[in-house]
Amino acid sequence: MKMKVGAESSREAYKVFTFKDDDENSEESLSVTIPEMLDPQFGMYVWPCAVVLAQFLWNRRRELKNKTVLELGAGVALPGVAAALLGSSVLLSDSAELPQCLENCARSCRTNGLKVVPAPGPGVPCSAVPVLGLSWGHVSPRLLSLPRVDLILGSDVFYDPQDFESVLVTVAFLFRKNPLAQFWTTYQVRSSDWSLELLLARWSMSCESVPLGSFEADKPELAGSHLPGNHSIQMMVIAPDDGRRSQCRQTQHRGDGDNARGKHD
């Protein structure tokens, strides 16, 4: 980890996350460098859920080619930057009221050689990354003007129960515009009393809980980091309800590494 001290004594640390398969015969890897501000604000450093979600993206990397991906509450944007480096057209977003978090998104992109633009639109190359202010629960002009998306990402966006429904309101709006989209999200279990089930039913969504072992994330240290540590993390795939029960059910997902090794469910 590299660290530098700025003129105003604000310290910036650079962490490198390197994703690769457990298969010793695989030479594929992905390295993402994330600048972290040593600051108590939420969007200034990588949280445990972000590494698990990025690991899921790495495991499903073949599916990301030429997909349009939107990350909500991106912060330092490890999953979104990883998706961009894996071939997706990515839009990063965080609260419109937190300009410093939006700057963190942009800083992470620039650190990894990605061009940052203020908004999507004609003439913007698919490799460029728009950084947008989107506040959960608000149907803003910026939200209305978003292009078609295939995947929505959210790392630890279900942090505060007061925000749970606001997050799902935003996702529900995106599902109405993109009925084939999915919401890939990681969630840190902080209380057994917290549940998404009723809210998922209210907003007509179904949910599948993905076992961490199915994408090589059932370990305390991922991508060469000390994260997620001993935190209890869940990986969920949320989609518009197709008539199934909205309660999260467990499923087995096969990733790119499994395809290469010929594993079967």
Secondary structure, 3 states (H helix, E strand, C coil): CEEEECCCCCEEEEEEEEEECCCCCCCCEEEEEEEEECCCCHHHCCCHHHHHHHHHHHHCHHHHCCCEEEEECCCCCHHHHHHHHCCCEEEEEECCCCHHHHHHHHHHHHHCCCCEECCCCCCCCCCCEEEEECCCCCCCHHHHCCCCCCEEEEECCCCCHHHHHHHHHHHHHHHHHCCCCEEEEEEECCCCCCCCHHHHHHCCEEEEEECHHHHCCCCCECCCCCCECCCCEEEEEEEECCCCCCCCEECCCCCHHHHHHCCCC
